[in-house]
Amino acid sequence: MTQVLTDQIRQQVKAQLTAKPTPKVRPNRQRRTTAGLWAKPFYSDALGCNPDQIEETRAHLRANGVMADFDEEGRCIITSTKQIRDVAKASGLWDGRNGFGAANHDGQKILTGREQGEGQQALKARLTKEMAGYPSDFPNEQLRRI
């Protein structure tokens, strides 16, 4: 049985032969959580870079022992919370929850995240201890509520 090549078949063959190759999916783009579920990565603009500087940024991160991928728009592909910390630290950025944070205009660290919460807990404990010395019929009830 012979087949006749029609114009439509020729166009489809030409489209397949001239199509750009699809990029290979890297294995670290999908991972399983501790529960065994698939976790989708997220794309971080804040940890990203200019698309023209992707190779330079990737080389800088690898020199600091951090493996990270970037999409075509320069966004960093994050697959775990450890990777967020590592990329932020290697990039000189601060993450308020993990010992890193933002700096004000004087260059002093702004308390954010965990440090701010720990400071509030310490203040609450100190006030509770101080208020224990007051008599129970202390007139201002709002001060007794902490």
C-alpha positions in Angstrom: 0.0 0.0 0.0 1.5 3.3 -1.0 0.8 6.6 0.7 0.5 9.8 -1.0 2.2 12.8 0.7 -0.3 15.6 0.8 0.5 19.2 1.6 -0.9 18.8 5.1 1.3 15.8 5.9 4.3 17.7 4.5 3.6 20.7 6.7 3.2 18.5 9.8 6.6 16.7 9.0 8.3 20.1 8.4 6.9 21.5 11.7 8.2 18.5 13.6 11.6 18.6 12.0 12.1 22.4 12.5 10.6 22.6 16.0 12.8 23.8 18.8 13.9 20.9 21.1 12.0 20.8 24.4 14.2 21.2 27.4 14.8 18.2 29.6 13.0 18.2 32.9 15.6 18.2 35.6 15.0 15.6 38.3 15.2 18.1 41.2 12.2 20.0 39.9 9.8 17.5 41.4 10.3 15.9 44.7 8.4 13.9 47.3 7.5 15.3 50.7 7.9 13.2 53.9 4.3 12.1 53.4 5.2 10.7 50.0 3.3 13.4 48.1 4.6 15.2 45.1 5.6 18.8 45.9 5.6 21.3 43.1 8.4 23.8 43.0 7.7 27.5 43.2 9.3 30.3 41.2 10.9 33.2 43.2 11.3 36.6 41.6 13.1 37.9 44.7 15.8 35.3 44.5 15.9 35.5 40.7 18.2 37.5 38.4 18.2 39.2 35.0 17.8 36.6 32.2 21.1 37.7 30.7 22.9 36.8 34.0 21.5 33.3 34.6 24.8 31.5 33.8 26.8 34.0 35.9 24.4 33.7 38.9 24.3 29.9 38.6 28.1 29.8 38.6 28.2 32.1 41.7 25.8 29.9 43.6 27.7 26.7 42.6 30.9 28.3 43.9 29.1 28.8 47.2 27.9 25.1 47.2 24.3 25.8 46.3 22.5 24.1 43.4 19.7 26.2 41.9 17.9 26.3 38.6 16.4 29.3 36.9 13.6 29.6 34.3 13.8 31.6 31.1 12.6 34.7 32.9 15.4 34.5 35.4 13.2 33.4 38.3 14.8 31.0 40.8 13.2 27.6 40.9 12.8 26.7 44.6 12.2 23.1 45.6 12.8 23.2 49.4 13.0 25.5 52.4 16.7 24.6 52.8 17.3 25.8 49.3 15.6 29.1 50.0 18.0 29.7 53.0 21.0 28.6 51.0 20.3 30.7 47.9 19.4 33.8 50.1 22.6 33.4 52.1 24.8 32.9 49.1 23.2 35.9 47.3 23.7 38.2 50.3 20.0 38.5 51.0 18.3 38.1 54.4 15.4 35.9 55.3 13.7 37.1 58.5 12.7 33.7 59.6 16.1 32.1 59.5 18.5 34.5 61.0 18.6 36.7 58.0 16.7 40.0 57.7 16.4 43.3 56.0 18.5 46.3 56.8 17.2 49.8 57.4 18.7 53.0 55.8 21.5 53.1 58.5 22.5 49.5 57.7 21.2 48.1 61.0 19.3 44.9 61.0 15.5 45.2 61.3 14.0 42.6 63.6 11.6 40.4 61.6 10.1 37.0 61.9 11.5 34.7 64.6 13.6 37.3 66.4 10.6 39.6 66.8 8.5 36.8 68.1 11.2 35.7 70.6 11.5 39.3 71.8 7.7 39.5 72.4 7.8 36.3 74.3 10.7 37.5 76.5 8.8 40.7 77.2 5.6 38.8 78.1 7.6 36.5 80.5 9.3 39.5 82.2 6.0 41.4 82.6 4.2 38.3 83.9 7.0 37.9 86.5 6.8 41.5 87.5 3.0 41.6 87.7 3.1 38.6 90.0 4.5 40.9 92.7 1.4 43.2 92.6 -1.6 42.4 94.9 -4.5 40.6 93.4 -6.8 43.5 93.9 -4.6 45.8 91.8 -7.0 48.5 90.4 -6.0 48.4 86.7 -7.2 45.1 85.3 -5.9 45.8 81.8 -2.4 45.8 83.1 -3.0 42.4 84.7 -4.1 40.9 81.3 -1.1 40.0 79.2 
